[in-house]
Amino acid sequence: MTCALFDKKNFFRNISEIRSRIHRRSIFISKDIIKGEKFSIHNIKRVRPGHGLGPKYYEKILNKKCPMNLFKGEPLKKIF
């Protein structure tokens, strides 16, 4: 017996789920970062609200070079 949920080819989120995205965590800059400096646990952190890049990318961006100057308190956006 198949479930109707698995027969769908496209996945859609409920409106309440879309609205709650802002309450999720995201990656923010905790210290000013100069272009070429590496991301580390000392200059980025995962906090709420969810205005920036998702925390699933935290481990992936550690030790990568920053492509531009970033300032404390800014959410990290997709910059790669």
C-alpha positions, 0 to 999 in steps of 0.5 A, spaced: 500 500 500 502 506 498 501 513 501 499 519 498 504 523 501 510 519 497 506 519 490 507 527 490 512 529 485 513 536 488 514 538 495 511 544 498 511 547 505 505 549 509 504 557 510 506 556 517 512 553 516 514 558 511 513 563 516 517 560 522 523 560 518 525 566 521 525 563 528 531 558 525 538 559 526 543 562 521 550 563 521 552 570 523 559 574 523 562 575 530 568 579 529 570 583 523 573 579 517 578 582 512 578 579 505 582 573 505 582 571 512 579 564 514 573 563 517 573 560 524 570 558 530 572 565 533 569 569 527 562 566 525 557 563 530 550 560 529 544 564 532 537 566 531 534 569 527 534 566 521 536 571 516 542 568 513 546 562 511 543 556 514 547 552 520 548 546 515 553 550 512 557 551 518 562 546 517 563 547 510 565 554 510 570 553 516 577 554 514 575 557 507 577 564 505 573 570 506 572 573 499 570 580 501 570 584 508 565 582 513 563 586 519 561 584 526 553 582 526 552 581 519 548 575 517 552 571 512 549 570 506 551 565 500 557 569 497 561 563 494 
